Amino acid sequence: MNLVIVESPAKAKTIKKYLGPSFEVVASYGHVRDLVPKEGAVDPTQGFAMKYQIIERNEKHVQTIAKKLKECEALYLATDPDREGEAISWHIHELLKSRRQLGDKPVHRVVFNEITKRAVQDAIAHPRQISYDLVNAQQARRALDYLVGFNLSPLLWRKIRRGLSAGRVQSPALRLICERETEIDAFVQREYWTIEADAIKAERALIARLTQFGGEKVEQFTITDEARATAVKTALEIAANGWLTVEQVERKQRKRQPAPPFITSTLQQEAARKLGFTAQRTMRIAQQLYEGVDVGSGAVGLITYMRTDSVNLAQEAIAEIRDYILERYSAAELPETPRLFKTKAKNAQEAHEAIRPTSIRRDPASVKAHLAVEQFKLYELIWKRTLACQMAHALINQVAVDFSAGAGTLLRATGSMVVEPGFMRVYLEGRDDAQGADDDEDRMLPEMQIGERIALLAIRPEQHFTEPPPRYSEASLVKALEEFGIGRPSTYASIISTLQDREYVILDKKRFVPTDVGRVVNRFLTEYFTAYVDYDFTARLEDDLDAVSRGEAEWIPLLERFWQPFKERVDHTQEHVKRSDVTQERIEEACPKCGGPLAIRLGRNGRFIGCTQYPECDYTRDLDPNKPERNAPEIIEGRACPLCGSTLEIKHGRYGKFIGCSAYPKCKHIEPLDKPEDTGVTCPKCGQGTLQKKKSRRGKLFYSCSTYPKCDYAVWDTPLAEACPHCNWPVLTLKVTKSQGAMKVCPQKDCGYREPIAESETAAGD
């Protein structure tokens, strides 16, 4: 009997089917050890010795591994084929060895890029040893993140506000978002006009735009007001006299090549553009497709490993794709030779295959009935992109026609037509805002000859205004992170979610906006820790970690080079920078009340302009001059404060509106503006209150005890007045997912009870 360790139970189930009765497959449920969460977990004075402890929630899984190992002759570590997976294998090995549970049993490291029978059996037949280069690179990354977090975060508490934190990779990402917001703030809108002509030939309409007037080229800001636009329009109408003359016809044929197969970053970008998925959601669904889905004949991994920088495809995969194209389409859609794409990844050890279906013959239609809606959408995206990358190029005819409307005047009409769609039959890559749209795509122009006269219908002046650069979307932020070398594709989702969880940025209309706190933190870091939020510095550090993983550099010297100057900068900032230097940003304006200097300051409710002579002078105003003045508090008629009898008011706080006593701060009575909905389910923790439906500060619904803060019990899912049949906890919860439907779930972490709910029962209980 042999023991195989993987990371997730879903993967364990799929792999067990391929290996047969002589293999036991057990899940570690991710990492089993991590640094102790306190100071000294990484000790620079002792060669950066790292102190690990077992992750409490995974202790029971480690015990299961140890118990199964007693019955087995060999251990196969089959965690994910990347740095994190290598580190998990190493931690499991070290843990079993330190507890003397391993003995002299052989230990093998196996990796596979796809969870198919062939790939898994081949990996088991050709094991290797644990790669300590990859382990050291992961340890170095973890140590760097710890040293930055545990030294910068307390500094932010002292200099800005308690509860803040900073990260080695998240901070440069925050800088990107804040710098874009600064560009938007500094943007000055400009007016400009274009002149367009509507013409017609053979009942086909066309539009031409003015490119030359009075013998001079028309630029964006050549015409900047309505009066000038009207004058140009009039001059053109007189000169044209109802006709445009064809001066030049340019015809070009261009080839459009397909995009390479997906890597982690491009999958996240395209899923955001086309499906509206966040990076985190994309990775979660991709993990499910990779680990295995039951498609009727049992669980099978549908895609290859989803954390990769490589655009390479296996030769057998290319051969299968080319055969499929030939059968499904025709020889005309198949290039003479296979398409090979060049990967940008420097780290050859982590450059696995691109993300592709494990079999192109498993088309989306054939598996749709077995997939959740979001799984199907992502699988279809991956399948189409993979198929298209090996298809023939598209041929596009482009036409540009210059018309004259009198001497020294030119107008241009452009159009294009897809002659041979090639790969575009299957897939076309999405675009970011910054790339713009190809307005001329599929706009056909009629055949025209030089000297020909075309009927002019109208001359139209069109008013435009310049727009500020767009805020980052998930897709464009991932693209920017990749271009600047900030983090690695496997970390993009966690970078974005961390910035949101820390409330340094918010999503507004699917665009990232820095909060006031986020802007202050960014200003502090860019001013006092400039090198450590520098894009080039961050990218070089990632390259250094890659060098460690390739065995080209040692990890301890890398940490030493980073630590000494960083620690000196932390100590200097702690000693010489005052809190007011950070939270106040002087502006060139005197206080109208006392004449002292004004500054942008950070308060409980965000940034505002206030006098630096506070508390002697209490002058304040909103940072945005266009923001309406706060109205007088709204009095609640017919009610008095239950504590002191004063009137009650609707107030605005950090987390929105609430009811408070007008005698504050003498009386501190507050209550929610909207009475929470009572579920009638008795609180299982205190047995005194009932669970009420409430809304968090970020708008997410949760259920908590009515006696809060006396009792702090809370759950995210709908509570049910039923006890758990496994652990007898008094309250189960109702959880609904797209993939598994409605379930009764025990909220106790150590229990794990969950029971599917029949459709009839769900309908009866809404």
Buried (B, 14 or more C-beta within 10 A) or exposed (E): EBBBBBBBBBBBBBBBBBBEEEBBBBBBBBBBBBBBEEEEBBEBEEEBEBEBEBBEEBEEBBEBBBEBBEEBEBBBBBBBBBBBBBBBBBBBBBBBEEEEBBEEBEBBBBBBBBBBBEBBBEBBEEBEEBBEBBBBBBBBBBBBBBBBBBBBBBBBEEBBBEEBBBBBBBBBBBBBBBEBBBEBEEEEEEEBBBBBBBBEBEEEEBBBBBBBBEEEEBEEEBBEEEEEBEEBBEBBBEEBEEBBBBBEBEEEEEEBEBBBBBBBBBBBBBBBBBBEBBBBBBBBBBBBBBBBBEBEEEBBBBBBBBBBBBBBBBEEBBEBBBEBBEEEBEEEBBBEEBBEBEBEBBBEBBBBBBBBBBBBEBBBEEBBEBBBEBBBBBBBBBBBBBBBBBBBBBBBBBBBBBBBBBEEBBBBBBBBBBEBBBBBBBBBBBEBBEEEEEEBEEBEBBEBEEEBEBEBEEBEBEEEEEEBEEBBBBBBBBBBBBEBBBBBBBBBBBBBBBBBEBBBBBBEEEBBBBBBBBBBBBBBBBEBBEEBBBBEBBBEBBEBBBBBBBBEBEBBEBBEEBBEEBEEBBEEBEEEBEEEBBBBBEEEEEBEEBEBBBBBBBEEEBBBBBBBBBEEBEBBBBBEEEEEEEEEBEEBEEEEBEEEEBBBBEBEEEEEEBBBBBBBEEBEBBEEEEEBEEBEBBBBBBEEBBBBBBBEEEEEEBBBBBBBEEBEBBBEBBBBEBBBEEEEBBBBBBBEEEEEBBBBBBBBEEBEBBEEBEEEEBEEEE
